[in-house]
Amino acid sequence: MTLSNPVPPGEGDGTDADLAVESATVAATARSPWYFRLPVVSHLRRSVGLQRGMLITGVVLVVGLLLTALFAPLLAPYGFAATGADGVKFGGQQPPSAQHLLGTTVTGFDVLSRVIWGTRTAVAVMVCAVIASLFLGVALGLLSGYVGGWLDRVLVMLADAIYAFPSLLLAIVMSIVISGGQSGAWGGIMAAAISITVVFVPQYFRVIRAEVVRLKAEPFVEAAKVIGTGHRRIMGTHLLRNSTRTLPLIFTLNSSEAILTLAALGFLGFGIEPTSASEWGYDLNRAMSDATSGIWWTGLFPGLAIVAAVLGVTLVGESINDLNDPRLRTRRKRSRAQRKKVTA
């Protein structure tokens, strides 16, 4: 009887085929036109099945949010603070009709107009807060992980201290300090943006610092130091490019959290005045008493707007993070190959 030699781990299980397919995919992507290599476009081309459906759904919701915010003056039938048109006052708590497609609020605001104009406020807070926290967190994490020593210990201690404060409580405190609790459009936007920035900087800081600490001991970084590459070039070229893989997920999750924080501030009465800008959280607060009276339209549509915005941003972030991980792509290919082998 002849015994066959055991197959070493990693051989004969499709690993070589997976690597070959992955190499061919990378080579084809490098030869494709520049517009096919854009972040979302490239991920759409690589996605399959349910993952493609989730990514497309998220992209449609996010694009709809951005386009609505951009063309709000053209899409909204009335102004965000309008209580009448052509000298005629809107009735309060009017049900949906041809004149007011989503009805009116207790103060006579058109619900559709408030929802459309509210996208501008949500997008402004999301952009200001997340971009500021992204740049600060990445810069501090890169510096702390590469330099180390006492600077690293101090920054880590500050990040841990910020985590001790609940994000919503810090947002309320910052709103009161900056604008006294009630503010105009840009005052409320900056109050929410600054509070969210302070809360989310430690997240970017921790992720980047952990990756930099791991990467600076790799051979390619040591080789760069040996040939005399400057510290700034090592940090900006070798470490930064290889430590930002998980940032799309954090970026999108923080974007959705920014929308929720702004809505919570408005719901609790620390947001933007209704005559300065439209804000979904304030409209939900005013609709609480309507719900007990069977008036559903004043709170349903602002709530659906919040859900759609948060869901779209989250789906895009989760899909991009999944597609950026080659281990997940290999696992999917391997599972498909195994299913074909079983059926055969």
C-alpha positions as CSV (number, residue, x, y, z in Angstrom):
1,M,0.0,0.0,0.0
2,T,1.3,3.4,-1.0
3,L,0.6,6.4,1.2
4,S,0.5,9.8,-0.5
5,N,2.4,12.6,1.0
6,P,0.2,15.2,2.9
7,V,-0.4,18.4,1.0
8,P,1.3,21.3,2.8
9,P,-1.1,24.0,4.2
10,G,-1.9,26.6,1.6
11,E,-1.3,24.3,-1.4
12,G,-4.0,22.5,-3.4
13,D,-6.8,24.6,-1.8
14,G,-7.1,27.2,-4.5
15,T,-4.8,29.7,-2.9
16,D,-2.5,29.9,-5.9
17,A,-5.4,30.4,-8.2
18,D,-6.9,33.1,-5.9
19,L,-3.5,34.9,-6.0
20,A,-3.3,34.6,-9.7
21,V,-6.8,36.0,-10.1
22,E,-6.1,38.8,-7.7
23,S,-2.9,39.7,-9.6
24,A,-4.7,39.8,-12.9
25,T,-7.4,42.0,-11.4
26,V,-4.8,44.5,-10.1
27,A,-3.0,44.5,-13.4
28,A,-6.2,45.1,-15.3
29,T,-7.2,47.9,-12.9
30,A,-3.8,49.6,-13.5
31,R,-4.3,49.6,-17.2
32,S,-7.9,50.9,-17.1
33,P,-8.7,54.6,-17.7
34,W,-8.4,57.0,-14.8
35,Y,-12.1,57.4,-14.3
36,F,-12.5,53.7,-13.7
37,R,-9.9,54.0,-10.9
38,L,-11.9,56.5,-8.9
39,P,-12.8,55.2,-5.4
40,V,-16.6,54.5,-5.8
41,V,-16.4,53.6,-9.5
42,S,-13.6,51.0,-9.0
43,H,-15.5,49.5,-6.1
44,L,-18.7,49.2,-8.2
45,R,-16.8,47.3,-10.9
46,R,-15.3,44.9,-8.3
47,S,-18.5,44.2,-6.4
48,V,-20.8,41.3,-7.1
49,G,-24.1,39.9,-5.9
50,L,-25.6,41.3,-2.7
51,Q,-22.6,43.4,-2.0
52,R,-23.1,45.3,-5.3
53,G,-26.8,45.8,-4.5
54,M,-25.9,47.3,-1.1
55,L,-23.2,49.6,-2.6
56,I,-25.6,50.8,-5.4
57,T,-28.3,51.4,-2.8
58,G,-26.0,53.4,-0.7
59,V,-24.6,55.4,-3.6
60,V,-28.1,56.2,-4.8
61,L,-29.1,57.5,-1.4
62,V,-26.0,59.5,-0.9
63,V,-26.1,61.0,-4.4
64,G,-29.8,61.8,-3.8
65,L,-28.9,63.6,-0.5
66,L,-26.1,65.6,-2.2
67,L,-28.2,66.6,-5.2
68,T,-31.2,67.6,-3.0
69,A,-28.9,69.8,-0.9
70,L,-27.4,71.3,-4.0
71,F,-30.7,72.1,-5.8
72,A,-32.8,72.8,-2.7
73,P,-33.9,76.2,-4.0
74,L,-35.2,74.6,-7.2
75,L,-36.8,71.6,-5.6
76,A,-38.5,73.1,-2.5
77,P,-41.9,74.7,-3.3
78,Y,-41.5,77.2,-0.5
79,G,-38.8,78.7,1.7
80,F,-37.8,76.8,4.9
81,A,-39.4,79.5,7.1
82,A,-42.3,80.4,4.8
83,T,-45.8,80.3,6.5
84,G,-47.7,81.7,3.5
85,A,-47.6,82.4,-0.2
86,D,-49.1,85.1,-2.4
87,G,-50.5,86.8,0.7
88,V,-52.3,83.7,1.9
89,K,-51.3,82.0,5.2
90,F,-50.8,78.3,5.3
91,G,-53.0,76.5,7.7
92,G,-51.5,74.7,10.6
93,Q,-51.4,70.9,10.7
94,Q,-52.9,70.6,7.3
95,P,-52.9,67.0,5.9
96,P,-51.1,66.2,2.6
97,S,-52.8,67.8,-0.4
98,A,-52.1,69.1,-3.9
99,Q,-50.9,72.4,-2.4
100,H,-48.8,70.8,0.3
101,L,-47.7,67.4,-0.8
102,L,-46.5,66.3,2.7
103,G,-48.8,68.6,4.7
104,T,-47.9,71.4,7.1
105,T,-46.7,71.7,10.7
106,V,-48.4,73.2,13.7
107,T,-46.7,76.5,13.0
108,G,-47.7,76.5,9.3
109,F,-44.4,75.4,7.8
110,D,-44.6,73.3,4.6
111,V,-43.2,69.8,5.6
112,L,-41.8,69.1,2.1
113,S,-39.9,72.3,2.0
114,R,-38.5,71.8,5.5
115,V,-37.3,68.3,4.6
116,I,-35.6,69.5,1.4
117,W,-33.9,72.5,2.9
118,G,-32.9,70.3,5.9
119,T,-30.5,68.4,3.6
120,R,-28.4,71.5,3.2
121,T,-27.9,71.8,7.0
122,A,-27.1,68.0,7.3
123,V,-24.6,68.0,4.5
124,A,-22.9,71.2,5.8
125,V,-22.4,69.8,9.3
126,M,-21.3,66.4,7.9
127,V,-18.6,68.0,5.7
128,C,-17.3,70.5,8.2
129,A,-17.1,68.0,11.1
130,V,-15.8,64.9,9.4
131,I,-13.2,66.6,7.3
132,A,-11.8,68.5,10.3
133,S,-11.7,65.5,12.5
134,L,-10.1,63.4,9.7
135,F,-7.2,65.8,9.1
136,L,-6.5,66.3,12.8
137,G,-6.8,62.7,13.7
138,V,-4.6,61.4,10.9
139,A,-1.9,64.0,11.5
140,L,-1.8,63.4,15.2
141,G,-1.9,59.6,14.8
142,L,0.9,59.7,12.3
143,L,3.1,61.9,14.4
144,S,2.4,60.0,17.6
145,G,3.0,56.5,16.2
146,Y,6.2,57.5,14.4
147,V,7.8,59.7,17.0
148,G,6.7,57.7,20.1
149,G,8.2,58.5,23.5
150,W,6.6,61.1,25.8
151,L,4.6,62.7,23.0
152,D,2.9,59.4,22.2
153,R,2.1,58.9,25.9
154,V,0.6,62.4,26.2
155,L,-1.5,62.1,23.1
156,V,-2.8,58.7,24.0
157,M,-3.8,59.9,27.5
158,L,-5.7,62.9,25.9
159,A,-7.5,60.6,23.5
160,D,-8.5,58.3,26.4
161,A,-9.7,61.3,28.4
162,I,-11.9,62.5,25.6
163,Y,-13.5,59.1,25.4
164,A,-14.8,59.6,29.0
165,F,-17.2,62.2,27.8
166,P,-20.5,61.1,26.0
167,S,-20.6,62.5,22.5
168,L,-24.1,64.0,22.9
169,L,-23.3,65.6,26.2
170,L,-20.1,67.1,24.8
171,A,-22.1,68.4,21.8
172,I,-24.7,70.0,24.1
173,V,-21.9,71.7,26.2
174,M,-20.1,72.9,23.1
175,S,-23.4,74.2,21.6
176,I,-24.1,76.2,24.8
177,V,-20.5,77.6,25.0
178,I,-20.4,78.6,21.3
179,S,-24.0,79.8,20.7
180,G,-25.8,79.9,24.0
181,G,-28.0,76.9,23.1
182,Q,-29.9,78.6,20.3
183,S,-28.2,80.0,17.2
184,G,-28.4,81.0,13.6
185,A,-27.6,78.8,10.7
186,W,-23.8,79.0,10.7
187,G,-23.6,79.3,14.4
188,G,-25.5,76.0,14.9
189,I,-23.6,74.3,12.1
190,M,-20.2,75.3,13.6
191,A,-21.3,74.3,17.1
192,A,-22.3,70.8,16.0
193,A,-19.3,70.5,13.8
194,I,-16.8,71.5,16.5
195,S,-18.3,69.2,19.0
196,I,-18.3,66.3,16.6
197,T,-14.7,67.0,15.6
198,V,-13.6,66.9,19.2
199,V,-15.4,63.6,19.8
200,F,-14.2,61.8,16.6
201,V,-10.6,62.9,16.4
202,P,-9.5,60.1,18.9
203,Q,-11.0,57.5,16.6
204,Y,-8.9,58.5,13.6
205,F,-5.9,59.0,16.0
206,R,-6.1,55.5,17.4
207,V,-6.5,53.8,14.1
208,I,-3.6,55.6,12.4
209,R,-1.3,55.4,15.4
210,A,-1.8,51.6,15.7
211,E,-1.1,51.1,12.0
212,V,2.0,53.4,12.1
213,V,3.4,51.6,15.1
214,R,3.1,48.3,13.2
215,L,4.4,49.6,9.9
216,K,7.4,51.5,11.1
217,A,9.1,48.2,12.1
218,E,8.6,46.7,8.6
219,P,11.6,46.1,6.3
220,F,10.6,48.7,3.7
221,V,10.6,51.5,6.3
222,E,14.0,50.3,7.7
223,A,15.4,50.3,4.1
224,A,14.1,53.8,3.6
225,K,16.0,54.9,6.7
226,V,19.2,53.2,5.6
227,I,19.3,54.9,2.2
228,G,18.9,58.3,4.0
229,T,15.2,59.1,3.3
230,G,14.0,61.9,5.5
231,H,11.5,61.5,8.2
232,R,8.9,63.7,6.5
233,R,9.1,61.6,3.3
234,I,8.8,58.4,5.3
235,M,5.8,59.6,7.2
236,G,4.1,61.1,4.2
237,T,4.9,58.5,1.6
238,H,5.6,55.1,3.1
239,L,3.5,55.2,6.3
240,L,0.5,57.4,5.4
241,R,-0.3,55.5,2.2
242,N,-0.2,52.1,4.0
243,S,-2.1,53.0,7.1
244,T,-5.3,54.5,5.7
245,R,-7.1,51.4,4.5
246,T,-9.8,51.4,7.2
247,L,-10.4,55.2,7.0
248,P,-13.3,55.0,4.5
249,L,-15.4,53.0,7.0
250,I,-14.6,55.3,9.9
251,F,-15.2,58.3,7.6
252,T,-18.7,57.2,6.6
253,L,-19.7,56.0,10.1
254,N,-18.7,59.4,11.4
255,S,-20.6,61.1,8.7
256,S,-23.8,59.3,9.7
257,E,-23.0,60.0,13.4
258,A,-22.7,63.7,12.5
259,I,-26.2,63.7,11.1
260,L,-27.6,61.9,14.1
261,T,-25.8,64.3,16.5
262,L,-27.2,67.4,14.7
263,A,-30.7,65.8,14.8
264,A,-30.3,65.1,18.5
265,L,-29.2,68.7,19.3
266,G,-32.2,70.0,17.4
267,F,-34.6,67.5,19.1
268,L,-33.3,68.6,22.6
269,G,-33.7,72.3,21.8
270,F,-30.0,73.1,21.4
271,G,-29.9,73.3,17.7
272,I,-30.6,75.9,15.0
273,E,-33.5,78.3,15.2
274,P,-36.3,77.4,12.8
275,T,-36.3,80.8,11.2
276,S,-32.5,80.6,10.5
277,A,-32.3,77.2,8.8
278,S,-34.3,74.0,8.4
279,E,-33.2,71.1,10.7
280,W,-34.8,67.7,10.9
281,G,-34.3,67.2,14.7
282,Y,-36.2,70.4,15.5
283,D,-39.1,69.3,13.3
284,L,-39.2,65.9,15.1
285,N,-39.4,67.7,18.4
286,R,-42.3,69.9,17.3
287,A,-44.1,66.8,15.9
288,M,-44.1,64.9,19.3
289,S,-47.4,66.4,20.4
290,D,-48.9,65.9,17.0
291,A,-48.3,62.1,17.1
292,T,-50.7,61.7,20.1
293,S,-53.4,63.5,18.1
294,G,-53.1,61.2,15.1
295,I,-51.2,63.8,13.0
296,W,-48.5,61.6,11.5
297,W,-47.1,63.6,8.6
298,T,-45.3,66.2,10.6
299,G,-42.9,63.7,12.2
300,L,-42.8,60.8,9.7
301,F,-41.1,62.5,6.8
302,P,-38.3,64.3,8.7
303,G,-37.6,60.9,10.5
304,L,-37.5,59.1,7.1
305,A,-35.0,61.7,5.8
306,I,-32.7,61.0,8.8
307,V,-33.0,57.3,8.2
308,A,-32.3,57.5,4.5
309,A,-29.3,59.8,4.9
310,V,-27.7,57.6,7.7
311,L,-28.5,54.4,5.9
312,G,-27.0,55.5,2.6
313,V,-23.7,56.7,4.1
314,T,-23.4,53.6,6.2
315,L,-24.0,51.2,3.3
316,V,-21.3,53.0,1.2
317,G,-18.8,52.8,4.0
318,E,-19.3,49.2,4.8
319,S,-19.2,48.1,1.2
320,I,-16.0,50.1,0.4
321,N,-14.3,48.7,3.5
322,D,-15.3,45.1,2.6
323,L,-14.0,45.5,-1.0
324,N,-10.7,47.1,0.2
325,D,-9.9,44.0,2.2
326,P,-8.3,41.4,-0.1
327,R,-8.9,38.6,2.5
328,L,-12.6,39.0,2.1
329,R,-12.4,39.0,-1.6
330,T,-10.2,35.8,-1.5
331,R,-12.7,34.2,0.9
332,R,-15.6,34.8,-1.4
333,K,-13.7,33.5,-4.5
334,R,-12.6,30.4,-2.5
335,S,-16.1,29.7,-1.3
336,R,-17.5,30.0,-4.9
337,A,-14.8,27.6,-6.1
338,Q,-15.6,25.1,-3.3
339,R,-19.3,25.3,-4.2
340,K,-18.5,24.5,-7.9
341,K,-16.3,21.6,-6.8
342,V,-19.1,20.2,-4.7
343,T,-21.8,20.5,-7.4
344,A,-19.4,18.9,-9.9
